[in-house]
Amino acid sequence: MKFFDRVPKIDFMAQRKTGLWVSSLLTIGVVLLLAFRGLNFGIDFTGGVLVEVSYPQTVELEDVRQRLAKAGYERNTVQFFGTSQDVLIRLPPAEETSSAKVSSNILEALGAAEQNIQLRRIDFVGPQVGEELTEKGALALIFAFIGIAAYIMFRFEWKFSVGAVAALIHDAMMTLGFLSVFWVEFDLTTLAAILALIGYSNNETVVIYDRVRENLIAQRRANIFEVVNLSINQTLLRSVITHLTTLLVLTALLLMGGSSVHSFAVALIFGVIVATYSSIYVSTGLAILLGISREDLLPPQDEAVDELP
C-alpha cells in the first residue's frame, strides 16, 4: 500500500491551453453534429407501440427479435418483463391505427398459434407524450446545471462555479456527440445515464477543488499553477481507483445486462472517460483562465480588527 502514498509530479497545467482549445473545438463540432445529424431517439421520445406477451416457457430474446425483424419490424426493443416468460416489446410508430391490427400482426410474426403465446396488453405512446418527455428531460438537465452552479458558488467561489458547470456541459455534449456518431438509441435510460454522469463528473471536480482550496491557503509561496498541479497529483491515484472500479461495473452491465441497459452502459462508460479529462483540464483550466487566486478563498478580515492601533 506504500505505492498509493506516493504523490506523482505530473505537470498537467503545462497543456491547459491546448486542453481548453481542443475542448472548445470539439464542443462546437458536437453542436453542429447534433444540429445536422441529431440523435437516434427511442420510442420513449418519438412515440410507438408497447406490447406485452406471455410465453408458456422460457424464451430467447434474440429469437423474438429475429421474428419481428422478418415481419418488417426491424427497429424493435425486446426485454424481459418480470420473468423470463413475459416479454415487453417496443416498436416504432405503426402506420396501422387499429390496435387490433397491430396486435394480430405481432402475434402472427411471433407464431402465437404454434407456441401458445398470450397477448397481455398493447399500448400506444403518441408523439405528444414523446415531446413532453423531451421537454421534461431538457428541463431536468437545465435544473441540474443551475443547482450544481449554485452549490459550488456557495461552497467555493464563482470562478470555480463557472469552471465546474463548463466541465459538466462539456461532458454531456461529448457524450451526446458520441451517441450521435455511433447512432446509439437515446431513450429514458440514456437520459438517466447523462444525469448520473453530471453527478459523477461534479464529484470529481469538487474533490480537486477541495484540494486546490486547501493548498492555496497552505502553500503561500507557490503560484497558482504549482498549487493546481499539486492538487491534481494528490487526488490522481484516488481518481484512478474510482474510475477503474466504476468502469468494471459498467463493463459488466454492457456485456451481461442485456439490451435494456445497453445504451445506459455505453453512455456512462464514455462519459466516465471524458469526465476524467474534463475534471483536470476544463474545470481547473477555466478557473485559472478567469484569474482564481489565493485572495478569493481567504475569509474576509474583520473591519474592527483593522481599526485597532
C-alpha positions as a LaTeX table, in Angstrom:
\begin{tabular}{lrrr}
\hline
Residue & $x$ (\AA) & $y$ (\AA) & $z$ (\AA) \\
\hline
Met1 & 0.00 & 0.00 & 0.00 \\
Lys2 & 3.00 & 2.33 & 0.16 \\
Phe3 & 2.66 & 2.83 & $-3.59$ \\
Phe4 & $-0.55$ & 4.80 & $-3.01$ \\
Asp5 & 1.26 & 7.14 & $-0.59$ \\
Arg6 & 3.48 & 8.45 & $-3.36$ \\
Val7 & 2.34 & 11.69 & $-4.95$ \\
Pro8 & 3.15 & 11.90 & $-8.69$ \\
Lys9 & 4.72 & 15.03 & $-10.11$ \\
Ile10 & 2.98 & 15.42 & $-13.46$ \\
Asp11 & 2.79 & 18.92 & $-14.92$ \\
Phe12 & $-0.84$ & 18.88 & $-16.06$ \\
Met13 & $-1.16$ & 22.65 & $-16.33$ \\
Ala14 & 1.56 & 22.83 & $-18.98$ \\
Gln15 & $-1.07$ & 21.69 & $-21.51$ \\
Arg16 & $-4.03$ & 23.64 & $-20.06$ \\
Lys17 & $-4.36$ & 25.97 & $-23.07$ \\
Thr18 & $-4.21$ & 23.08 & $-25.53$ \\
Gly19 & $-6.83$ & 21.23 & $-23.50$ \\
Leu20 & $-9.20$ & 24.20 & $-23.48$ \\
Trp21 & $-8.78$ & 24.76 & $-27.23$ \\
Val22 & $-9.40$ & 21.09 & $-28.00$ \\
Ser23 & $-12.48$ & 21.04 & $-25.77$ \\
Ser24 & $-13.84$ & 24.21 & $-27.36$ \\
Leu25 & $-13.39$ & 22.90 & $-30.91$ \\
Leu26 & $-14.92$ & 19.53 & $-30.03$ \\
Thr27 & $-17.90$ & 21.21 & $-28.39$ \\
Ile28 & $-18.53$ & 23.31 & $-31.48$ \\
Gly29 & $-18.24$ & 20.15 & $-33.61$ \\
Val30 & $-20.76$ & 18.32 & $-31.42$ \\
Val31 & $-23.23$ & 21.23 & $-31.66$ \\
Leu32 & $-23.02$ & 21.09 & $-35.45$ \\
Leu33 & $-23.31$ & 17.29 & $-35.40$ \\
Leu34 & $-26.45$ & 17.39 & $-33.25$ \\
Ala35 & $-27.93$ & 20.15 & $-35.42$ \\
Phe36 & $-27.50$ & 18.27 & $-38.71$ \\
Arg37 & $-27.49$ & 14.58 & $-37.67$ \\
Gly38 & $-29.33$ & 14.60 & $-34.37$ \\
Leu39 & $-29.85$ & 11.69 & $-32.00$ \\
Asn40 & $-31.34$ & 8.26 & $-32.50$ \\
Phe41 & $-34.36$ & 8.87 & $-30.28$ \\
Gly42 & $-36.09$ & 5.79 & $-28.95$ \\
Ile43 & $-39.79$ & 5.11 & $-28.60$ \\
Asp44 & $-39.91$ & 6.96 & $-25.28$ \\
Phe45 & $-39.39$ & 10.22 & $-27.17$ \\
Thr46 & $-40.75$ & 9.52 & $-30.66$ \\
Gly47 & $-43.82$ & 7.56 & $-29.66$ \\
Gly48 & $-44.61$ & 3.99 & $-30.67$ \\
Val49 & $-46.22$ & 0.74 & $-29.61$ \\
Leu50 & $-45.73$ & $-1.22$ & $-26.39$ \\
Val51 & $-46.74$ & $-4.87$ & $-26.48$ \\
Glu52 & $-46.56$ & $-7.32$ & $-23.59$ \\
Val53 & $-46.79$ & $-11.02$ & $-24.39$ \\
Ser54 & $-46.52$ & $-14.13$ & $-22.24$ \\
Tyr55 & $-44.88$ & $-17.40$ & $-23.28$ \\
Pro56 & $-45.68$ & $-20.79$ & $-21.72$ \\
Gln57 & $-41.96$ & $-21.40$ & $-21.26$ \\
Thr58 & $-38.67$ & $-19.51$ & $-21.12$ \\
Val59 & $-37.93$ & $-17.76$ & $-24.40$ \\
Glu60 & $-34.76$ & $-16.46$ & $-26.03$ \\
Leu61 & $-34.97$ & $-12.72$ & $-26.68$ \\
Glu62 & $-32.81$ & $-12.98$ & $-29.79$ \\
Asp63 & $-35.34$ & $-15.34$ & $-31.35$ \\
Val64 & $-38.11$ & $-12.81$ & $-30.67$ \\
Arg65 & $-36.06$ & $-10.02$ & $-32.26$ \\
Gln66 & $-35.36$ & $-12.07$ & $-35.38$ \\
Arg67 & $-39.03$ & $-12.98$ & $-35.84$ \\
Leu68 & $-40.08$ & $-9.34$ & $-35.55$ \\
Ala69 & $-37.35$ & $-8.25$ & $-37.99$ \\
Lys70 & $-38.52$ & $-10.81$ & $-40.57$ \\
Ala71 & $-42.07$ & $-9.42$ & $-40.25$ \\
Gly72 & $-40.85$ & $-5.91$ & $-41.05$ \\
Tyr73 & $-40.32$ & $-4.59$ & $-37.54$ \\
Glu74 & $-36.56$ & $-4.07$ & $-37.79$ \\
Arg75 & $-36.47$ & $-1.32$ & $-35.17$ \\
Asn76 & $-37.58$ & $-3.20$ & $-32.11$ \\
Thr77 & $-36.64$ & $-3.27$ & $-28.46$ \\
Val78 & $-37.29$ & $-6.55$ & $-26.68$ \\
Gln79 & $-36.72$ & $-7.22$ & $-22.99$ \\
Phe80 & $-37.98$ & $-9.45$ & $-20.22$ \\
Phe81 & $-40.75$ & $-8.02$ & $-18.10$ \\
Gly82 & $-40.66$ & $-9.59$ & $-14.64$ \\
Thr83 & $-39.89$ & $-13.19$ & $-15.62$ \\
Ser84 & $-38.13$ & $-14.96$ & $-18.48$ \\
Gln85 & $-41.55$ & $-15.92$ & $-19.85$ \\
Asp86 & $-43.01$ & $-12.40$ & $-20.03$ \\
Val87 & $-41.63$ & $-10.22$ & $-22.81$ \\
Leu88 & $-42.08$ & $-6.49$ & $-23.38$ \\
Ile89 & $-41.79$ & $-5.34$ & $-26.99$ \\
Arg90 & $-41.32$ & $-1.72$ & $-28.06$ \\
Leu91 & $-41.89$ & $-0.80$ & $-31.69$ \\
Pro92 & $-41.73$ & 2.48 & $-33.64$ \\
Pro93 & $-44.98$ & 4.29 & $-34.52$ \\
Ala94 & $-47.03$ & 1.99 & $-36.71$ \\
Glu95 & $-48.87$ & 3.06 & $-39.83$ \\
Glu96 & $-51.85$ & 1.00 & $-38.72$ \\
Thr97 & $-54.11$ & 2.99 & $-36.42$ \\
Ser98 & $-56.02$ & $-0.03$ & $-35.14$ \\
Ser99 & $-54.59$ & $-1.72$ & $-32.05$ \\
Ala100 & $-56.32$ & $-4.95$ & $-33.07$ \\
Lys101 & $-54.47$ & $-4.96$ & $-36.39$ \\
Val102 & $-51.11$ & $-4.22$ & $-34.79$ \\
Ser103 & $-51.56$ & $-6.92$ & $-32.15$ \\
Ser104 & $-52.65$ & $-9.51$ & $-34.69$ \\
Asn105 & $-49.63$ & $-8.76$ & $-36.89$ \\
Ile106 & $-47.23$ & $-9.07$ & $-33.97$ \\
Leu107 & $-48.78$ & $-12.30$ & $-32.71$ \\
Glu108 & $-48.62$ & $-13.73$ & $-36.21$ \\
Ala109 & $-44.96$ & $-12.72$ & $-36.54$ \\
Leu110 & $-44.13$ & $-14.41$ & $-33.22$ \\
Gly111 & $-46.01$ & $-17.59$ & $-34.14$ \\
Ala112 & $-48.55$ & $-17.27$ & $-31.35$ \\
Ala113 & $-50.75$ & $-20.11$ & $-32.56$ \\
Glu114 & $-47.92$ & $-22.66$ & $-32.59$ \\
Gln115 & $-46.25$ & $-21.51$ & $-29.33$ \\
Asn116 & $-49.43$ & $-20.68$ & $-27.38$ \\
Ile117 & $-48.38$ & $-17.07$ & $-26.83$ \\
Gln118 & $-50.82$ & $-14.83$ & $-24.98$ \\
Leu119 & $-51.20$ & $-11.10$ & $-25.50$ \\
Arg120 & $-51.24$ & $-9.34$ & $-22.12$ \\
Arg121 & $-51.55$ & $-5.71$ & $-23.22$ \\
Ile122 & $-50.88$ & $-3.30$ & $-26.05$ \\
Asp123 & $-50.37$ & 0.43 & $-25.57$ \\
Phe124 & $-49.72$ & 3.27 & $-27.99$ \\
Val125 & $-47.30$ & 6.02 & $-26.98$ \\
Gly126 & $-48.24$ & 9.07 & $-29.01$ \\
Pro127 & $-45.83$ & 11.70 & $-30.35$ \\
Gln128 & $-47.30$ & 14.22 & $-27.88$ \\
Val129 & $-46.11$ & 12.09 & $-24.95$ \\
Gly130 & $-42.68$ & 11.86 & $-26.58$ \\
Glu131 & $-42.49$ & 15.64 & $-26.94$ \\
Glu132 & $-43.46$ & 16.04 & $-23.30$ \\
Leu133 & $-40.72$ & 13.65 & $-22.21$ \\
Thr134 & $-38.20$ & 15.53 & $-24.37$ \\
Glu135 & $-39.18$ & 18.84 & $-22.78$ \\
Lys136 & $-39.04$ & 17.45 & $-19.24$ \\
Gly137 & $-35.70$ & 15.76 & $-19.93$ \\
Ala138 & $-34.20$ & 19.04 & $-21.14$ \\
Leu139 & $-35.59$ & 20.85 & $-18.10$ \\
Ala140 & $-34.08$ & 18.21 & $-15.82$ \\
Leu141 & $-30.64$ & 18.85 & $-17.33$ \\
Ile142 & $-31.01$ & 22.63 & $-17.03$ \\
Phe143 & $-32.12$ & 22.48 & $-13.39$ \\
Ala144 & $-29.26$ & 20.11 & $-12.61$ \\
Phe145 & $-26.74$ & 22.58 & $-14.07$ \\
Ile146 & $-28.30$ & 25.51 & $-12.16$ \\
Gly147 & $-28.34$ & 23.62 & $-8.87$ \\
Ile148 & $-24.72$ & 22.49 & $-9.21$ \\
Ala149 & $-23.59$ & 26.01 & $-10.16$ \\
Ala150 & $-25.31$ & 27.49 & $-7.11$ \\
Tyr151 & $-23.83$ & 24.83 & $-4.82$ \\
Ile152 & $-20.25$ & 25.33 & $-6.00$ \\
Met153 & $-20.60$ & 29.12 & $-5.96$ \\
Phe154 & $-21.78$ & 28.93 & $-2.35$ \\
Arg155 & $-19.12$ & 26.43 & $-1.28$ \\
Phe156 & $-16.14$ & 27.82 & $-3.20$ \\
Glu157 & $-16.21$ & 30.90 & $-5.42$ \\
Trp158 & $-17.98$ & 31.97 & $-8.62$ \\
Lys159 & $-14.87$ & 31.37 & $-10.76$ \\
Phe160 & $-14.82$ & 27.75 & $-9.60$ \\
Ser161 & $-18.55$ & 27.53 & $-10.34$ \\
Val162 & $-18.06$ & 28.63 & $-13.96$ \\
Gly163 & $-15.31$ & 26.05 & $-14.43$ \\
Ala164 & $-17.39$ & 23.26 & $-12.91$ \\
Val165 & $-20.50$ & 23.99 & $-14.99$ \\
Ala166 & $-18.39$ & 24.29 & $-18.14$ \\
Ala167 & $-16.92$ & 20.84 & $-17.41$ \\
Leu168 & $-20.39$ & 19.35 & $-16.88$ \\
Ile169 & $-21.71$ & 20.83 & $-20.12$ \\
His170 & $-18.57$ & 19.60 & $-21.87$ \\
Asp171 & $-19.09$ & 16.04 & $-20.58$ \\
Ala172 & $-22.77$ & 15.99 & $-21.52$ \\
Met173 & $-22.08$ & 17.37 & $-25.00$ \\
Met174 & $-19.22$ & 14.96 & $-25.67$ \\
Thr175 & $-21.41$ & 12.02 & $-24.63$ \\
Leu176 & $-24.28$ & 13.19 & $-26.83$ \\
Gly177 & $-21.85$ & 13.55 & $-29.72$ \\
Phe178 & $-20.58$ & 10.02 & $-29.17$ \\
Leu179 & $-24.15$ & 8.67 & $-29.14$ \\
Ser180 & $-24.91$ & 10.57 & $-32.34$ \\
Val181 & $-21.80$ & 9.36 & $-34.19$ \\
Phe182 & $-22.41$ & 5.70 & $-33.34$ \\
Trp183 & $-26.21$ & 6.11 & $-33.57$ \\
Val184 & $-26.85$ & 4.61 & $-30.14$ \\
Glu185 & $-30.53$ & 4.70 & $-29.23$ \\
Phe186 & $-31.38$ & 7.59 & $-26.92$ \\
Asp187 & $-34.17$ & 6.60 & $-24.55$ \\
Leu188 & $-35.07$ & 7.27 & $-20.92$ \\
Thr189 & $-32.27$ & 5.04 & $-19.65$ \\
Thr190 & $-29.78$ & 7.04 & $-21.73$ \\
Leu191 & $-31.14$ & 10.28 & $-20.28$ \\
Ala192 & $-30.70$ & 8.76 & $-16.82$ \\
Ala193 & $-27.08$ & 7.99 & $-17.74$ \\
Ile194 & $-26.49$ & 11.63 & $-18.72$ \\
Leu195 & $-27.91$ & 12.83 & $-15.39$ \\
Ala196 & $-25.83$ & 10.27 & $-13.50$ \\
Leu197 & $-22.76$ & 11.41 & $-15.43$ \\
Ile198 & $-23.36$ & 15.01 & $-14.36$ \\
Gly199 & $-23.31$ & 13.96 & $-10.71$ \\
Tyr200 & $-20.26$ & 11.75 & $-11.21$ \\
Ser201 & $-18.30$ & 14.44 & $-13.05$ \\
Asn202 & $-19.25$ & 17.07 & $-10.47$ \\
Asn203 & $-17.98$ & 14.83 & $-7.68$ \\
Glu204 & $-14.58$ & 14.53 & $-9.38$ \\
Thr205 & $-14.41$ & 18.28 & $-9.87$ \\
Val206 & $-15.34$ & 19.05 & $-6.25$ \\
Val207 & $-12.66$ & 16.67 & $-4.96$ \\
Ile208 & $-9.98$ & 18.56 & $-6.91$ \\
Tyr209 & $-11.44$ & 21.95 & $-5.95$ \\
Asp210 & $-11.33$ & 21.00 & $-2.27$ \\
Arg211 & $-7.66$ & 20.16 & $-2.51$ \\
Val212 & $-6.93$ & 23.34 & $-4.52$ \\
Arg213 & $-8.58$ & 25.45 & $-1.83$ \\
Glu214 & $-6.59$ & 23.76 & 0.93 \\
Asn215 & $-3.29$ & 24.11 & $-0.92$ \\
Leu216 & $-3.92$ & 27.72 & $-1.93$ \\
Ile217 & $-4.15$ & 28.63 & 1.75 \\
Ala218 & $-1.38$ & 26.30 & 2.94 \\
Gln219 & 1.16 & 26.76 & 0.10 \\
Arg220 & 1.58 & 30.52 & 0.33 \\
Arg221 & 4.84 & 30.66 & $-1.62$ \\
Ala222 & 3.60 & 28.56 & $-4.55$ \\
Asn223 & 1.95 & 30.13 & $-7.61$ \\
Ile224 & $-1.47$ & 29.06 & $-8.87$ \\
Phe225 & $-0.07$ & 26.62 & $-11.45$ \\
Glu226 & 2.05 & 24.82 & $-8.86$ \\
Val227 & $-0.91$ & 24.63 & $-6.48$ \\
Val228 & $-3.26$ & 23.18 & $-9.11$ \\
Asn229 & $-0.67$ & 20.66 & $-10.30$ \\
Leu230 & $-0.03$ & 19.57 & $-6.72$ \\
Ser231 & $-3.75$ & 19.24 & $-6.03$ \\
Ile232 & $-4.42$ & 17.13 & $-9.13$ \\
Asn233 & $-1.46$ & 14.87 & $-8.40$ \\
Gln234 & $-2.58$ & 14.40 & $-4.80$ \\
Thr235 & $-6.02$ & 13.20 & $-5.96$ \\
Leu236 & $-4.79$ & 11.32 & $-9.04$ \\
Leu237 & $-4.43$ & 7.84 & $-7.54$ \\
Arg238 & $-7.79$ & 8.17 & $-5.80$ \\
Ser239 & $-9.37$ & 9.13 & $-9.13$ \\
Val240 & $-7.73$ & 6.23 & $-10.98$ \\
Ile241 & $-9.08$ & 3.71 & $-8.48$ \\
Thr242 & $-12.56$ & 5.27 & $-8.60$ \\
His243 & $-12.67$ & 5.33 & $-12.40$ \\
Leu244 & $-11.40$ & 1.77 & $-12.78$ \\
Thr245 & $-13.93$ & 0.30 & $-10.34$ \\
Thr246 & $-16.75$ & 2.27 & $-11.98$ \\
Leu247 & $-15.69$ & 1.11 & $-15.44$ \\
Leu248 & $-15.57$ & $-2.51$ & $-14.26$ \\
Val249 & $-19.20$ & $-2.32$ & $-13.12$ \\
Leu250 & $-20.32$ & $-0.56$ & $-16.30$ \\
Thr251 & $-18.48$ & $-3.07$ & $-18.48$ \\
Ala252 & $-20.28$ & $-5.89$ & $-16.69$ \\
Leu253 & $-23.59$ & $-4.14$ & $-17.37$ \\
Leu254 & $-22.66$ & $-3.70$ & $-21.02$ \\
Leu255 & $-21.67$ & $-7.33$ & $-21.55$ \\
Met256 & $-24.28$ & $-9.08$ & $-19.40$ \\
Gly257 & $-27.02$ & $-6.55$ & $-18.74$ \\
Gly258 & $-28.90$ & $-7.09$ & $-21.99$ \\
Ser259 & $-30.40$ & $-4.61$ & $-24.42$ \\
Ser260 & $-32.47$ & $-2.82$ & $-21.78$ \\
Val261 & $-29.37$ & $-1.23$ & $-20.20$ \\
His262 & $-27.08$ & $-1.24$ & $-23.25$ \\
Ser263 & $-27.39$ & 2.46 & $-24.07$ \\
Phe264 & $-27.13$ & 3.34 & $-20.36$ \\
Ala265 & $-23.84$ & 1.45 & $-20.02$ \\
Val266 & $-22.39$ & 2.79 & $-23.27$ \\
Ala267 & $-23.19$ & 6.40 & $-22.40$ \\
Leu268 & $-21.72$ & 6.14 & $-18.90$ \\
Ile269 & $-18.56$ & 4.30 & $-19.98$ \\
Phe270 & $-17.73$ & 7.04 & $-22.46$ \\
Gly271 & $-18.85$ & 9.72 & $-20.02$ \\
Val272 & $-16.60$ & 8.48 & $-17.21$ \\
Ile273 & $-13.59$ & 8.62 & $-19.53$ \\
Val274 & $-14.46$ & 12.15 & $-20.64$ \\
Ala275 & $-15.12$ & 13.25 & $-17.04$ \\
Thr276 & $-11.58$ & 12.20 & $-16.11$ \\
Tyr277 & $-10.22$ & 14.61 & $-18.71$ \\
Ser278 & $-12.61$ & 17.48 & $-18.03$ \\
Ser279 & $-12.11$ & 17.48 & $-14.26$ \\
Ile280 & $-8.40$ & 18.14 & $-14.89$ \\
Tyr281 & $-8.28$ & 20.43 & $-17.91$ \\
Val282 & $-11.69$ & 22.05 & $-18.34$ \\
Ser283 & $-12.80$ & 22.87 & $-14.79$ \\
Thr284 & $-9.44$ & 23.87 & $-13.31$ \\
Gly285 & $-8.11$ & 25.29 & $-16.58$ \\
Leu286 & $-11.07$ & 27.63 & $-16.93$ \\
Ala287 & $-10.86$ & 28.67 & $-13.28$ \\
Ile288 & $-7.22$ & 29.64 & $-13.83$ \\
Leu289 & $-8.18$ & 31.49 & $-17.02$ \\
Leu290 & $-10.71$ & 33.51 & $-15.02$ \\
Gly291 & $-7.96$ & 34.51 & $-12.59$ \\
Ile292 & $-8.61$ & 32.46 & $-9.47$ \\
Ser293 & $-6.24$ & 33.49 & $-6.70$ \\
Arg294 & $-5.49$ & 32.88 & $-3.04$ \\
Glu295 & $-7.27$ & 36.11 & $-2.08$ \\
Asp296 & $-10.55$ & 34.78 & $-3.48$ \\
Leu297 & $-10.59$ & 31.99 & $-0.90$ \\
Leu298 & $-9.31$ & 33.83 & 2.17 \\
Pro299 & $-12.02$ & 34.71 & 4.72 \\
Pro300 & $-12.85$ & 38.44 & 4.89 \\
Gln301 & $-10.97$ & 40.38 & 7.53 \\
Asp302 & $-12.83$ & 41.86 & 10.44 \\
Glu303 & $-13.01$ & 45.64 & 10.00 \\
Ala304 & $-12.97$ & 46.14 & 13.74 \\
Val305 & $-9.63$ & 44.36 & 13.96 \\
Asp306 & $-8.19$ & 46.55 & 11.19 \\
Glu307 & $-9.09$ & 49.71 & 13.10 \\
Leu308 & $-7.16$ & 48.69 & 16.24 \\
Pro309 & $-3.92$ & 50.70 & 16.82 \\
\hline
\end{tabular}
